[in-house]
């Protein structure tokens, strides 16, 4: 027989739902800021430095997206 060892309560009230939505939004904003920072830092590198890393300048945004979002 299986027993639950932890019960997670879903947000039930409007305040709980708003707090959860705000937390999601805040996380998305922080993740997007990290993406922009990563793009900025990669774009600041010279072509030679990017080449040393194996990154083409045209793929900077793709590499940043993969690093931040894991896609």
Secondary structure, 3 states (H helix, E strand, C coil): CCCCCCCCCCCCCHHHHHHHHHHHHHHHHHHHHHHHHHHHHHHHCCHHHHHHHCCCHHHHHHHHHHHHHCC
